[in-house]
Amino acid sequence: MVPQNEIEEALLVYEDLSYASTSNMIYGTLHLPDKDSYEIEIDLKPCPKFFPSVKETGGRIPIKLDRHIYPITGSCCFTTRAQSQILLKTKVKSLLMFLDLVVVPYFENNSFYEIHNCYFGDEYPHDESGILHGYRDILKIEDRAIIERTIANTIANSRFREHQLCYCGSGRKLRKCTHKRHIQNLRNLYLVDKDVLKSDLKLLS
């Protein structure tokens, strides 16, 4: 559940959004820095496990996957579930940060698409390959077999250990691996809930 003080903080910045306590949702107009704006609703109930569910309610974005809208729910697709959990535990630590770092860039990207017919950043596909690309970004490694094995090992081992062998296959322990980011990458993977890892691994295997 999103704390009331976080909701109040966000609404002070985004003045044309309002909160309905009965539905635990936020409604209204989201103004972007470039003066563009979108009508949105934000369902806070998925928090804190996942990002809030956001819908564009003005009919501006077509409801289809290649425009990063889930057809079944009509909600915006920001990133993979694993990535969202990592962000929530590392960078996106309040509702205001979610709006600033996730929601506003998403709609800025859509505005860019409307003008240029393409997005300005790399986007994950909405299928198994998107899940794979997400884990490639988390672990900074391309080999699918290593990624699947690392996810399986993370599920099996409840605690992160710096003295375990690095997942990259170097033969060195994590803390001594020459790929210095790998130790932090694996720490990040351990931030993803086991049920998410299991369901993603099932899709990848």
Secondary structure, DSSP 8 states (H G I E B T S, - for coil): ---HHHHHHHHHHSTTEEEETTTTEEEEEEE-TTS-EEEEEEE-TTTTTS--EEEE-SS-S-SSGGGTB-TTT--B--S-HHHHHHHHHHT--SHHHHIIIIIHHHHHHHHHHHHHSS-SS----SSHHHHHHHHHHHHT---HHHHHHHHHHHHH--S--TTSB-TTSSSSBGGG-SSTTHHHHHHHHTTS-HHHHHHHHHHH-
